[in-house]
C-alpha cells in the first residue's frame, strides 16, 4: 500500500493556502508519503474531456485497489474539480482521506448555500481530518454520514529552520500576520505599536506596515520579541476561530513569542493550560495587559513557549493526525470519537416509571420509562457498582444476571460532553416487589411455540407494565422445547400469569384459545419474540376510555441488526376518536395496506371474542384484522411507538419460511386471507373491504410477478362490487 498526499502548486509562494499545503506535504514526505501535485487554475470553462485528462495525469501513479490518497481541500479549483478528483481516485478503488484546511469556509453563514454540495463531497471520503471536535459536530449536524471516521488535528504545525530564529526580547509591541482588518479597529491609535505583515488593511497612527516578506524572513522578524496577535475581522471569521485552528497562532509560537487571542478561540484551553499567552475578551484588555506587563512575566511566557514550540517546528501535530488517518483506514475501530463538541438543550428529562421483577432462571428484569434527550443509560447497583451501560437511547429493559433478590438498582441517563459523560437524570432505586393485580381490566394474549430463547423476555416486558389490572395469558401451542416449563414457572410465580397448554394448531388457534379464556374488558395481542414499552397498556387503555373507542392503536418500532426503525405510523391526529370509515380510507388509500397488524392494538373484548381468528397456519392476522376493523365504530391512535417488532432476535420465522414456498402455494394462502374478510366482514363496510382486496391482490401481483392475483381480483370484482 502506498499513501499519497495532494500538494497545491501554481500560486505565489507567499500565499498562505499554498504554504499550508506545501508544509503538510513536506511533513508527510518525511513519513514516506508520495506527492500528488495539483496545479491551481481557473477551470470554470474547461471541457469535461480536458478535465478528465488532467485528472488522469494527476493520479497516474496510484495502484488499483491498494493505495490511500490524502486530499488537502480546498484546492481553489472549485467543487467540480474536487468532486471529479475524488471520484477518479475511488474509480481505482483507492481509499480517500480528506484533510479539511479551512473551517471558516464550512461554518460561516455566507457559505451555507454551498454547504450541501460540500457535505456531498466530504461524504465520498472514508476519513475526515478536521481541526476540532466542534467542526466534527457541525458536519454531523449538517449531513455527514454517521459512520464517518474523524481525526482531530487540534493545532497547525509550522516547520522552520531553527537557525532562522533569534532570541525573543521583552518588547511592548504586537505583530499581526492575519489577512484583512480587525473587528472594531479602523485606526490603531493605541500606545502599543502594531506591526503589520502581508495583506492587512489596518491603519492608524501607531500601525506600521512591514511589507510582504518570505515565510522564513517573517519568522525571523517575529522571533526577535513582542506578542503575536490572532484576531477576527468580522463575525464569520470569529465563528471560524471558534471551530478551526489558526495558522497564524502556530507561526507565532514556532517563532518563539507569546500570543494574544480572543476568548472562545478553539485553542483557548491549550493556550491557557500551557501558559502560551493572553486570552482576552477585547483588544482594550489586551493593550492594558501588555502595558502593565513586567519583563519577568514576559520571560515566563517565553519559557513556556520554548517548551511547547518544538512540537510545532517538527510537524508532530501533522504527523500524528496523518498516522491516525491511515490507522482509521486500516482499522475498523480507529478514528472514532464518541463525545460531541457541545451539549444541546436537553429539555424535559425525567423517569416516569422504573420496576424490578424476578425473571426466569434466577435473573432479575429491570424496566424503565424515560422522557427526555439522552446519549445512553447507565445501570448501577445501589452500592455504587456499575452493572451495565448502553448507548441505545430506545432501550427500556435489561436482564440482570448474577445478583440476589435483595439487590437494588438505579438507572442513570447521560449525555456526552468534551469532558466525558454527564449524568442528567437518575431514577429512584428499584427493588423487588409484587403488585396485586386486582380486578382484571385488560387481558394480554401471547401465543408461544418453541420460544425458549425469548418468551421469558416477552413475559418480563408485560409484567413490567405500569398498568396493574392486567392478566397475561400465555398459550403454549404444543412446544417441544423448554417453553412449557418457562411458562409454568411464571404462572407459579405471578398470580396474573395464566399458562395454557394445547396441541400445536398455529398462532390463530392459540389466540382463539386465549380469547376464550380472557376475562378483561379489553384484549391485546403480542408475539412472543417482541417487546412493549412499560406504558403501552396504560396509555392505550386510557385513550380508549377517554374517547369511547372500540380499538386503540400505537405506532411501532421495527428492531433489526441496524437498530430501531419506524415501521407502522399513521398520518392521523392523536388521542381523539376517529370514525372507522375515515381510518379505513386513510389506511388503504395511503398505501399502508401491508401494515395491518394484530398486535399493536387494544380491542374492546366483546368486539373480538365474538369474532375468532380463521384457523390459518400463516397469515391469520392479515385475514382477521381487516375483518375486525370493519365491525368497529371508533378508533384512536397514539404515535408513541409503544410496540417493538423485533426481527433481530431470530431469523427463521413462519413468515420467512413461507417466502420459500412456491408462487402457487403462496397464492392459495393469500386467496384464503382475502376471501375470509370479504365473506365475513361487515356488509355495511363492504366497499372498504373490496378496495382493500384490490390493493392486496394487485400489490402481491407486483411483488411476486404472478398473474393469478389479477385473475382472482377480476373474479372478486364481479362477485362483490
C-alpha positions as CSV (number, residue, x, y, z in Angstrom):
1,X,0.0,0.0,0.0
2,X,1.3,3.5,-1.0
3,X,0.0,6.6,0.7
4,X,-0.3,9.8,-1.4
5,X,-0.9,13.4,-0.4
6,X,-2.0,16.1,-2.7
7,X,0.1,19.3,-2.9
8,X,-1.1,22.6,-4.4
9,X,1.1,24.4,-6.9
10,X,0.8,27.4,-9.1
11,X,0.3,30.2,-6.5
12,X,2.7,32.7,-5.1
13,X,4.9,31.0,-2.5
14,X,3.7,33.7,-0.1
15,X,0.1,32.6,-0.5
16,X,-0.9,31.1,2.9
17,X,-3.2,28.4,1.4
18,X,-0.4,27.0,-0.8
19,X,2.2,27.3,2.0
20,X,-0.1,25.3,4.4
21,X,-0.4,22.5,1.8
22,X,3.3,22.6,1.0
23,X,4.3,22.3,4.6
24,X,1.8,19.5,5.2
25,X,3.0,17.6,2.1
26,X,6.7,18.0,3.1
27,X,5.9,16.6,6.6
28,X,4.1,13.8,5.0
29,X,7.0,13.0,2.7
30,X,9.3,12.7,5.7
31,X,6.9,9.9,6.7
32,X,7.1,8.1,3.4
33,X,4.0,9.6,1.7
34,X,4.2,10.2,-2.0
35,X,3.4,13.6,-3.5
36,X,0.4,14.1,-5.8
37,X,0.8,17.5,-7.4
38,X,-2.3,19.7,-8.2
39,X,-2.0,22.9,-10.2
40,X,-4.3,25.7,-9.1
41,X,-6.1,27.2,-12.1
42,X,-9.4,28.6,-13.3
43,X,-11.3,25.7,-14.7
44,X,-14.8,27.2,-15.0
45,X,-14.7,27.0,-18.8
46,X,-12.7,23.7,-19.1
47,X,-14.4,20.9,-21.0
48,X,-15.1,17.6,-19.5
49,X,-12.6,15.8,-21.7
50,X,-9.9,18.3,-20.7
51,X,-10.7,17.9,-17.0
52,X,-10.7,14.1,-17.2
53,X,-7.3,14.1,-19.0
54,X,-5.9,16.5,-16.3
55,X,-7.2,14.2,-13.5
56,X,-5.7,11.1,-15.2
57,X,-2.4,12.8,-15.2
58,X,-2.6,13.7,-11.5
59,X,-3.5,10.2,-10.3
60,X,-1.3,8.3,-12.9
61,X,0.8,6.7,-10.2
62,X,-1.8,5.1,-8.0
63,X,-2.3,1.3,-8.0
64,X,-5.6,-0.4,-8.5
65,X,-7.3,-1.2,-5.2
66,X,-4.2,-0.7,-3.0
67,X,-3.4,2.9,-2.2
68,X,-4.6,5.7,0.1
69,X,-4.8,9.3,-1.0
70,X,-5.0,12.2,1.4
71,X,-6.7,15.1,-0.4
72,X,-5.9,18.5,1.0
73,X,-9.0,20.6,0.4
74,X,-9.9,23.2,-0.7
75,X,-7.7,23.2,-3.8
76,X,-9.1,26.6,-5.1
77,X,-10.2,24.8,-8.3
78,X,-13.8,24.6,-7.3
79,X,-16.3,21.9,-6.4
80,X,-16.4,20.3,-9.9
81,X,-12.7,19.7,-9.9
82,X,-12.6,18.3,-6.3
83,X,-15.7,16.1,-6.9
84,X,-14.2,14.6,-10.0
85,X,-10.8,14.1,-8.5
86,X,-12.3,12.1,-5.6
87,X,-14.4,10.1,-7.9
88,X,-11.4,9.4,-10.2
89,X,-9.4,8.2,-7.2
90,X,-12.3,6.0,-6.0
91,X,-12.7,4.6,-9.5
92,X,-9.3,2.9,-9.0
93,X,-10.6,1.6,-5.6
94,X,-8.2,3.7,-3.7
95,X,-9.2,4.9,-0.2
96,X,-9.8,8.6,0.3
97,X,-8.9,10.8,3.3
98,X,-10.0,14.5,3.1
99,X,-7.8,16.9,5.1
100,X,-10.1,20.0,5.6
101,X,-7.9,23.1,5.8
102,X,-10.4,25.9,6.1
103,X,-13.0,25.5,8.7
104,X,-14.3,29.1,8.2
105,X,-15.3,28.2,4.7
106,X,-17.6,25.5,6.1
107,X,-19.2,27.1,9.1
108,X,-19.7,30.7,8.1
109,X,-23.3,31.6,7.2
110,X,-22.2,33.3,4.0
111,X,-21.2,29.8,2.7
112,X,-24.3,27.9,3.8
113,X,-25.8,28.0,0.2
114,X,-22.9,25.7,-1.0
115,X,-22.8,23.6,2.2
116,X,-24.9,20.8,0.8
117,X,-22.5,20.2,-2.1
118,X,-19.6,20.4,0.3
119,X,-21.2,17.8,2.5
120,X,-21.8,15.6,-0.6
121,X,-18.1,15.9,-1.5
122,X,-16.9,15.1,2.0
123,X,-19.3,12.1,2.3
124,X,-17.2,10.4,-0.5
125,X,-14.3,10.1,1.9
126,X,-13.6,7.3,4.3
127,X,-11.9,9.6,6.9
128,X,-12.1,13.3,7.5
129,X,-9.3,15.2,9.2
130,X,-10.9,18.2,11.0
131,X,-9.5,21.0,13.1
132,X,-11.7,20.4,16.2
133,X,-14.5,18.4,17.8
134,X,-16.7,21.4,17.1
135,X,-16.2,21.0,13.3
136,X,-16.9,17.3,13.6
137,X,-20.2,18.0,15.3
138,X,-21.1,20.7,12.8
139,X,-20.6,18.3,9.9
140,X,-22.6,15.6,11.6
141,X,-25.4,18.0,12.2
142,X,-25.5,19.0,8.6
143,X,-25.5,15.7,6.9
144,X,-22.2,13.9,7.1
145,X,-22.6,10.1,7.4
146,X,-22.9,8.9,11.0
147,X,-20.4,6.1,10.3
148,X,-17.8,8.6,9.0
149,X,-14.4,8.3,10.8
150,X,-12.9,11.5,12.1
151,X,-9.3,12.5,13.1
152,X,-8.9,15.8,15.0
153,X,-5.9,17.9,14.1
154,X,-6.1,20.2,17.1
155,X,-3.3,22.6,16.1
156,X,-1.4,23.6,13.0
157,X,2.3,23.0,12.8
158,X,4.8,25.5,11.5
159,X,8.0,23.9,10.4
160,X,11.0,26.3,10.4
161,X,14.8,26.1,10.3
162,X,15.9,26.7,13.9
163,X,18.9,28.7,12.6
164,X,16.5,31.5,11.4
165,X,15.2,32.1,14.9
166,X,16.5,34.8,17.2
167,X,16.2,35.1,21.0
168,X,12.9,36.9,21.8
169,X,13.4,40.1,23.9
170,X,10.8,41.8,26.1
171,X,9.1,44.4,23.8
172,X,5.8,46.0,24.3
173,X,4.8,45.6,20.7
174,X,2.3,43.4,18.8
175,X,2.7,41.6,15.5
176,X,-0.2,40.9,13.2
177,X,0.2,38.5,10.2
178,X,-3.5,38.0,9.6
179,X,-5.4,38.9,6.4
180,X,-7.9,41.8,6.2
181,X,-8.8,44.0,9.0
182,X,-9.5,43.7,12.7
183,X,-13.0,43.8,14.1
184,X,-13.9,47.2,15.5
185,X,-10.5,48.7,14.7
186,X,-10.2,51.2,11.8
187,X,-7.4,53.2,13.2
188,X,-4.8,51.7,15.6
189,X,-4.1,54.6,18.0
190,X,-3.0,52.6,21.0
191,X,0.3,53.4,22.6
192,X,1.5,49.9,22.0
193,X,2.7,49.7,18.3
194,X,1.2,47.2,15.9
195,X,3.4,45.7,13.2
196,X,1.5,44.5,10.1
197,X,2.7,41.9,7.6
198,X,1.1,40.9,4.3
199,X,-2.4,42.0,3.3
200,X,-3.6,43.6,6.5
201,X,-5.9,46.6,6.0
202,X,-5.4,48.0,9.4
203,X,-4.3,51.6,9.5
204,X,-3.6,54.1,12.3
205,X,-1.1,56.4,13.9
206,X,0.7,53.6,15.6
207,X,0.2,50.9,12.9
208,X,3.3,50.1,10.9
209,X,3.2,48.3,7.5
210,X,6.2,46.0,7.5
211,X,5.6,44.8,3.9
212,X,5.3,41.4,2.4
213,X,8.3,39.1,3.1
214,X,9.1,35.4,2.7
215,X,8.0,32.9,5.3
216,X,11.5,32.4,6.6
217,X,12.1,36.2,6.9
218,X,8.8,36.7,8.6
219,X,9.5,34.1,11.3
220,X,13.0,35.6,11.7
221,X,11.5,39.0,12.4
222,X,8.8,37.7,14.7
223,X,11.4,35.8,16.8
224,X,13.0,39.0,17.9
225,X,10.3,39.5,20.5
226,X,6.9,41.1,21.3
227,X,3.5,39.4,21.0
228,X,1.7,37.7,18.2
229,X,-2.0,38.8,17.7
230,X,-4.7,36.4,16.5
231,X,-7.9,38.3,16.0
232,X,-11.1,38.1,13.9
233,X,-12.0,40.6,11.2
234,X,-15.8,40.0,11.3
235,X,-18.4,37.7,12.7
236,X,-17.7,35.0,10.1
237,X,-14.0,34.9,10.9
238,X,-14.9,34.9,14.6
239,X,-17.0,31.9,14.1
240,X,-14.3,30.3,12.1
241,X,-11.8,30.7,15.0
242,X,-14.3,29.1,17.4
243,X,-14.3,26.0,15.1
244,X,-10.9,26.0,13.5
245,X,-7.2,26.2,14.4
246,X,-5.3,29.4,13.4
247,X,-2.3,29.0,11.2
248,X,-1.1,32.4,12.4
249,X,-1.2,31.0,16.0
250,X,1.2,28.2,15.0
251,X,3.5,30.7,13.3
252,X,3.9,32.9,16.3
253,X,4.5,30.0,18.7
254,X,7.0,28.4,16.3
255,X,8.8,31.8,16.2
256,X,9.0,31.6,20.0
257,X,6.8,34.5,21.1
258,X,3.7,34.5,23.3
259,X,0.3,35.2,21.7
260,X,-2.8,37.3,22.3
261,X,-6.0,35.6,21.3
262,X,-9.8,36.3,21.8
263,X,-11.7,34.3,24.3
264,X,-13.7,31.5,22.6
265,X,-10.9,30.5,20.1
266,X,-10.8,26.7,19.6
267,X,-7.3,26.5,21.0
268,X,-8.1,28.6,24.2
269,X,-7.7,25.7,26.6
270,X,-4.3,24.7,25.1
271,X,-3.1,28.3,25.4
272,X,-4.3,28.7,28.9
273,X,-3.0,25.4,30.3
274,X,0.4,25.7,28.7
275,X,0.8,29.4,29.6
276,X,1.4,30.4,26.0
277,X,-0.1,33.9,26.1
278,X,-3.0,36.2,26.8
279,X,-6.7,35.1,26.3
280,X,-8.7,38.3,26.4
281,X,-12.3,39.5,25.8
282,X,-11.3,42.7,23.9
283,X,-8.3,44.4,22.4
284,X,-8.6,47.1,25.1
285,X,-8.0,44.4,27.7
286,X,-5.0,43.1,25.7
287,X,-3.4,46.5,25.5
288,X,-3.9,47.1,29.2
289,X,-2.3,43.7,30.0
290,X,0.7,44.4,27.7
291,X,1.3,47.9,29.1
292,X,1.2,46.5,32.6
293,X,3.4,43.5,32.0
294,X,6.8,43.2,33.6
295,X,9.9,41.6,32.0
296,X,9.9,38.7,34.4
297,X,6.3,37.9,33.5
298,X,7.1,38.1,29.8
299,X,10.1,35.7,30.3
300,X,7.7,33.3,32.0
301,X,5.6,33.1,28.8
302,X,8.8,32.8,26.7
303,X,9.9,29.8,28.7
304,X,6.5,28.1,28.3
305,X,6.5,28.8,24.5
306,X,10.1,27.4,24.3
307,X,9.0,24.2,25.8
308,X,5.9,23.9,23.6
309,X,7.2,25.1,20.2
310,X,9.4,22.1,19.2
311,X,6.3,20.0,18.6
312,X,5.1,22.6,16.0
313,X,8.5,23.2,14.4
314,X,9.0,19.4,13.8
315,X,5.5,18.8,12.5
316,X,4.3,16.4,15.2
317,X,0.6,17.5,15.1
318,X,0.5,16.9,11.4
319,X,2.4,13.6,11.7
320,X,0.0,12.4,14.4
321,X,-3.2,13.2,12.5
322,X,-1.8,11.6,9.3
323,X,-0.8,8.5,11.2
324,X,-4.3,8.4,12.8
325,X,-5.9,8.8,9.4
326,X,-4.0,5.9,7.9
327,X,-4.9,3.8,11.0
328,X,-8.5,4.8,10.6
329,X,-8.3,3.4,7.1
330,X,-6.8,0.2,8.2
331,X,-8.7,-0.4,11.4
332,X,-12.5,-0.6,11.9
333,X,-12.2,0.7,15.5
334,X,-9.8,3.6,14.8
335,X,-10.7,7.2,14.2
336,X,-13.8,7.1,16.3
337,X,-14.7,10.0,18.7
338,X,-17.8,9.5,20.8
339,X,-18.0,12.8,22.6
340,X,-19.8,15.6,20.7
341,X,-18.4,19.1,20.9
342,X,-21.3,20.7,22.8
343,X,-24.3,19.8,24.9
344,X,-27.7,20.7,23.4
345,X,-30.7,21.9,25.2
346,X,-31.9,18.8,26.9
347,X,-35.4,20.0,27.6
348,X,-37.6,17.9,30.0
349,X,-35.9,14.9,31.3
350,X,-37.3,12.5,34.0
351,X,-38.0,8.9,34.8
352,X,-41.8,8.3,34.9
353,X,-41.5,4.6,35.9
354,X,-39.0,2.0,37.0
355,X,-39.7,-1.5,38.2
356,X,-37.6,-4.6,39.1
357,X,-39.2,-8.1,38.6
358,X,-38.0,-11.6,39.2
359,X,-37.3,-13.3,35.9
360,X,-36.9,-16.9,34.9
361,X,-33.6,-18.7,35.7
362,X,-32.8,-16.7,38.9
363,X,-32.4,-13.5,37.0
364,X,-33.8,-10.0,37.6
365,X,-35.7,-8.0,34.9
366,X,-35.2,-4.2,35.2
367,X,-37.6,-2.0,33.1
368,X,-37.9,1.8,33.0
369,X,-39.6,4.6,31.1
370,X,-37.6,7.8,30.5
371,X,-38.7,11.1,28.8
372,X,-36.1,13.4,27.5
373,X,-32.9,13.5,25.4
374,X,-30.1,11.2,26.1
375,X,-26.9,9.6,24.7
376,X,-27.2,6.5,26.8
377,X,-28.1,4.8,30.1
378,X,-26.0,3.5,33.0
379,X,-27.4,0.9,35.4
380,X,-25.8,0.9,38.9
381,X,-26.4,-1.4,41.9
382,X,-27.4,0.7,44.9
383,X,-23.9,0.0,46.3
384,X,-22.5,2.2,43.5
385,X,-21.2,-0.6,41.3
386,X,-21.7,-0.1,37.5
387,X,-23.7,-3.1,36.2
388,X,-24.4,-2.1,32.6
389,X,-24.0,0.7,30.0
390,X,-25.9,1.2,26.7
391,X,-25.9,3.8,24.0
392,X,-29.3,2.6,22.8
393,X,-31.5,5.5,23.7
394,X,-34.6,3.5,23.0
395,X,-33.8,0.7,25.4
396,X,-36.2,0.2,28.3
397,X,-35.4,-3.3,29.5
398,X,-32.3,-5.1,30.8
399,X,-32.0,-8.7,32.2
400,X,-29.6,-8.6,35.2
401,X,-27.8,-11.9,35.9
402,X,-25.8,-12.9,38.9
403,X,-27.4,-10.7,41.6
404,X,-29.5,-11.8,44.6
405,X,-33.2,-10.9,45.2
406,X,-32.2,-8.4,47.8
407,X,-30.3,-6.2,45.3
408,X,-31.5,-2.8,44.2
409,X,-30.7,-0.8,41.1
410,X,-30.7,2.7,39.8
411,X,-30.8,3.8,36.2
412,X,-29.0,7.0,35.2
413,X,-29.1,9.0,31.9
414,X,-26.0,10.6,30.4
415,X,-25.1,12.9,27.6
416,X,-21.7,13.1,26.1
417,X,-19.5,16.2,26.7
418,X,-16.0,17.1,25.9
419,X,-15.1,16.1,29.5
420,X,-16.9,12.8,29.3
421,X,-20.3,11.5,30.3
422,X,-22.5,13.9,32.1
423,X,-25.4,12.4,34.1
424,X,-28.5,14.5,33.6
425,X,-31.2,12.3,35.3
426,X,-31.4,9.5,37.8
427,X,-34.3,7.1,38.6
428,X,-35.3,6.2,42.1
429,X,-33.8,2.9,43.4
430,X,-35.8,-0.1,42.5
431,X,-36.1,-3.4,44.5
432,X,-38.2,-6.5,44.0
433,X,-41.8,-6.0,44.9
434,X,-45.1,-7.6,43.8
435,X,-48.1,-5.5,42.8
436,X,-51.5,-7.1,43.3
437,X,-53.5,-7.3,40.1
438,X,-56.9,-6.6,41.4
439,X,-59.9,-6.7,39.1
440,X,-58.8,-7.6,35.6
441,X,-59.5,-4.9,33.0
442,X,-57.1,-5.9,30.2
443,X,-56.1,-9.3,29.0
444,X,-52.8,-9.7,27.0
445,X,-52.7,-12.9,24.9
446,X,-49.3,-14.3,23.9
447,X,-49.1,-17.5,21.7
448,X,-45.8,-19.3,22.1
449,X,-44.3,-22.2,20.1
450,X,-40.7,-23.4,20.7
451,X,-39.8,-20.0,22.1
452,X,-37.5,-20.9,24.9
453,X,-34.9,-18.3,23.8
454,X,-37.1,-15.3,24.0
455,X,-40.5,-16.0,25.7
456,X,-39.2,-15.0,29.1
457,X,-38.2,-11.6,27.8
458,X,-41.7,-11.1,26.3
459,X,-43.4,-12.0,29.6
460,X,-41.0,-9.8,31.6
461,X,-42.0,-6.9,29.4
462,X,-45.7,-7.4,30.1
463,X,-45.1,-7.9,33.8
464,X,-43.3,-4.6,33.8
465,X,-46.4,-2.7,32.6
466,X,-47.4,0.3,34.7
467,X,-51.0,-0.9,34.3
468,X,-51.7,-3.3,37.2
469,X,-55.2,-4.5,36.4
470,X,-53.7,-6.9,33.8
471,X,-53.8,-10.6,33.2
472,X,-51.3,-12.3,30.9
473,X,-52.5,-15.4,29.1
474,X,-49.5,-17.4,27.6
475,X,-50.7,-20.1,25.3
476,X,-48.2,-22.9,24.7
477,X,-49.0,-24.2,21.2
478,X,-47.6,-27.7,21.5
479,X,-44.0,-26.7,22.1
480,X,-41.3,-29.4,22.1
481,X,-38.6,-27.4,23.8
482,X,-38.5,-25.8,27.3
483,X,-41.2,-23.3,26.5
484,X,-43.8,-25.0,28.7
485,X,-41.5,-25.1,31.7
486,X,-40.8,-21.4,31.4
487,X,-44.5,-20.5,31.1
488,X,-45.4,-22.7,34.1
489,X,-42.7,-21.1,36.2
490,X,-44.2,-17.6,35.5
491,X,-47.7,-18.9,36.3
492,X,-46.5,-20.3,39.6
493,X,-44.6,-17.1,40.5
494,X,-47.1,-14.4,39.4
495,X,-50.9,-14.8,40.0
496,X,-51.8,-12.7,37.0
497,X,-49.9,-15.0,34.6
498,X,-52.1,-17.9,33.2
499,X,-50.4,-20.8,31.4
500,X,-52.4,-22.7,28.9
501,X,-51.1,-25.7,27.0
502,X,-52.6,-27.2,23.8
503,X,-51.7,-29.3,20.9
504,X,-50.0,-27.5,18.0
505,X,-52.5,-25.7,15.9
506,X,-50.8,-22.5,14.9
507,X,-51.0,-18.8,16.1
508,X,-54.6,-18.4,15.1
509,X,-55.8,-21.4,17.2
510,X,-53.6,-20.2,20.1
511,X,-55.1,-16.7,20.0
512,X,-58.6,-18.1,19.9
513,X,-57.8,-20.2,23.0
514,X,-56.6,-17.1,24.7
515,X,-59.7,-15.1,23.9
516,X,-62.0,-17.8,25.1
517,X,-60.2,-17.7,28.5
518,X,-59.7,-13.9,28.8
519,X,-61.7,-12.1,31.5
520,X,-60.7,-8.5,30.8
521,X,-62.8,-5.7,29.3
522,X,-60.2,-5.1,26.7
523,X,-57.9,-7.5,24.9
524,X,-54.4,-7.1,23.4
525,X,-52.1,-9.5,21.5
526,X,-48.4,-9.8,21.5
527,X,-45.9,-12.0,19.6
528,X,-43.6,-13.9,21.9
529,X,-40.4,-12.6,20.3
530,X,-41.4,-8.9,20.5
531,X,-41.3,-6.3,23.3
532,X,-43.6,-3.5,24.5
533,X,-42.7,-0.3,26.4
534,X,-43.8,-0.2,30.1
535,X,-46.5,2.4,29.5
536,X,-48.2,0.7,26.4
537,X,-51.2,-0.9,28.1
538,X,-51.9,2.1,30.3
539,X,-51.7,4.7,27.5
540,X,-53.9,2.7,25.1
541,X,-56.4,1.8,27.8
542,X,-56.7,5.5,29.0
543,X,-57.1,6.7,25.4
544,X,-59.9,4.1,24.7
545,X,-61.8,5.0,27.9
546,X,-61.4,8.8,27.3
547,X,-62.6,8.6,23.7
548,X,-65.1,5.8,23.9
549,X,-63.3,3.8,21.2
550,X,-63.5,0.1,20.1
551,X,-59.8,-0.1,19.2
552,X,-56.7,1.9,20.2
553,X,-53.6,1.8,18.0
554,X,-49.9,2.7,18.6
555,X,-47.1,3.3,16.1
556,X,-44.4,0.7,16.0
557,X,-40.6,0.3,16.0
558,X,-39.0,-2.5,14.0
559,X,-35.8,-3.7,15.6
560,X,-33.2,-5.0,13.2
561,X,-29.4,-5.5,13.5
562,X,-29.1,-2.0,12.2
563,X,-31.1,-0.6,15.1
564,X,-34.6,0.8,15.6
565,X,-36.6,2.0,12.6
566,X,-40.1,3.4,12.4
567,X,-42.3,0.6,11.0
568,X,-46.0,1.4,11.4
569,X,-47.0,5.0,11.6
570,X,-50.3,6.7,10.7
571,X,-50.7,10.3,9.5
572,X,-53.6,11.0,11.8
573,X,-54.4,13.2,14.8
574,X,-53.5,11.6,18.2
575,X,-55.7,10.7,21.1
576,X,-59.1,11.5,19.6
577,X,-62.0,9.3,18.4
578,X,-61.9,8.8,14.6
579,X,-64.7,7.1,12.7
580,X,-63.6,3.8,11.4
581,X,-64.6,4.8,7.8
582,X,-62.1,7.7,8.0
583,X,-59.4,5.4,9.3
584,X,-60.0,2.7,6.6
585,X,-59.9,5.3,3.8
586,X,-56.7,6.8,5.2
587,X,-55.1,3.5,5.8
588,X,-55.8,1.9,2.5
589,X,-55.6,5.0,0.3
590,X,-52.2,5.9,1.7
591,X,-50.5,2.7,0.7
592,X,-50.4,1.3,4.2
593,X,-52.1,-2.0,3.2
594,X,-49.2,-4.2,4.4
595,X,-49.1,-2.8,7.9
596,X,-52.4,-4.2,9.1
597,X,-51.1,-5.9,12.3
598,X,-53.0,-7.6,15.1
599,X,-50.5,-6.8,17.8
600,X,-50.1,-3.0,18.1
601,X,-53.6,-2.5,19.4
602,X,-56.1,-2.9,22.3
603,X,-59.6,-4.1,21.4
604,X,-62.9,-3.9,23.2
605,X,-63.4,-7.5,24.4
606,X,-66.9,-8.1,23.0
607,X,-65.8,-6.9,19.6
608,X,-63.2,-9.7,19.3
609,X,-64.5,-12.5,21.4
610,X,-67.5,-12.8,19.1
611,X,-65.2,-12.9,16.0
612,X,-62.5,-15.5,16.3
613,X,-59.4,-15.9,14.0
614,X,-59.7,-18.0,10.9
615,X,-57.7,-21.2,11.5
616,X,-55.0,-20.4,9.0
617,X,-51.5,-21.6,10.0
618,X,-49.9,-18.5,8.4
619,X,-51.4,-15.1,7.5
620,X,-54.3,-15.2,10.1
621,X,-53.6,-11.6,11.2
622,X,-53.9,-10.3,7.6
623,X,-57.3,-12.0,7.3
624,X,-58.6,-11.2,10.8
625,X,-57.6,-7.6,11.3
626,X,-59.5,-6.1,8.4
627,X,-62.4,-8.2,9.4
628,X,-62.4,-6.8,12.9
629,X,-61.8,-3.2,11.7
630,X,-64.9,-3.5,9.6
631,X,-67.1,-4.0,12.7
632,X,-65.5,-1.2,14.8
633,X,-67.1,2.2,15.1
634,X,-64.4,4.4,16.5
635,X,-60.6,4.2,16.6
636,X,-58.0,6.2,18.5
637,X,-54.3,6.5,17.8
638,X,-51.1,7.3,19.8
639,X,-47.9,8.0,17.9
640,X,-45.7,6.8,20.8
641,X,-44.0,3.7,19.2
642,X,-45.1,1.6,22.2
643,X,-44.8,-1.7,20.4
644,X,-41.4,-3.1,19.2
645,X,-41.5,-5.6,16.4
646,X,-38.2,-7.4,16.9
647,X,-36.5,-9.0,13.9
648,X,-33.0,-9.1,15.4
649,X,-33.6,-11.9,17.9
650,X,-34.4,-14.6,15.3
651,X,-34.5,-15.1,11.6
652,X,-36.4,-18.3,10.8
653,X,-40.0,-17.1,11.4
654,X,-43.1,-18.6,9.9
655,X,-43.2,-15.6,7.6
656,X,-39.7,-16.1,6.3
657,X,-40.4,-19.9,5.9
658,X,-43.4,-19.1,3.8
659,X,-41.4,-17.0,1.4
660,X,-39.6,-20.1,0.4
661,X,-42.8,-21.8,-0.9
662,X,-43.9,-21.8,-4.5
663,X,-45.9,-19.0,-6.1
664,X,-49.0,-21.3,-6.2
665,X,-48.8,-22.2,-2.5
666,X,-48.5,-18.5,-1.5
667,X,-51.3,-17.6,-3.8
668,X,-53.6,-20.2,-2.2
669,X,-52.8,-18.7,1.2
670,X,-53.5,-15.1,0.1
671,X,-56.7,-16.1,-1.6
672,X,-58.0,-17.6,1.7
673,X,-57.0,-14.4,3.6
674,X,-58.8,-12.1,1.2
675,X,-61.8,-14.4,0.8
676,X,-62.2,-14.5,4.6
677,X,-62.5,-10.8,5.3
678,X,-64.7,-10.3,2.2
679,X,-67.2,-13.0,3.1
680,X,-67.2,-12.4,6.9
681,X,-66.6,-8.7,7.1
682,X,-69.3,-6.1,8.0
683,X,-71.6,-5.9,4.9
684,X,-72.1,-2.2,5.7
685,X,-68.4,-1.6,5.0
686,X,-68.1,-3.9,2.0
687,X,-66.8,-1.0,-0.2
688,X,-63.7,-0.6,2.1
689,X,-63.0,-4.3,2.1
690,X,-63.3,-4.6,-1.7
691,X,-60.8,-1.7,-2.1
692,X,-58.5,-3.5,0.3
693,X,-58.8,-6.7,-1.6
694,X,-57.9,-4.9,-4.8
695,X,-54.9,-3.2,-3.2
696,X,-53.8,-6.5,-1.6
697,X,-54.1,-8.6,-4.7
698,X,-52.5,-6.1,-7.1
699,X,-49.8,-5.4,-4.6
700,X,-48.9,-9.1,-4.4
701,X,-49.0,-9.4,-8.2
702,X,-46.4,-6.7,-8.4
703,X,-44.2,-8.3,-5.7
704,X,-44.3,-11.9,-6.9
705,X,-44.9,-11.2,-10.7
706,X,-47.7,-13.8,-10.6
707,X,-50.8,-13.2,-12.8
708,X,-53.1,-15.4,-10.7
709,X,-53.6,-12.5,-8.3
710,X,-55.0,-10.2,-11.0
711,X,-57.3,-13.0,-12.3
712,X,-58.6,-13.5,-8.8
713,X,-59.3,-9.8,-8.5
714,X,-61.3,-9.9,-11.7
715,X,-63.4,-12.7,-10.3
716,X,-63.9,-11.0,-6.9
717,X,-64.8,-7.7,-8.6
718,X,-67.7,-9.2,-10.4
719,X,-68.9,-11.1,-7.3
720,X,-68.6,-8.4,-4.6
721,X,-68.9,-5.0,-6.3
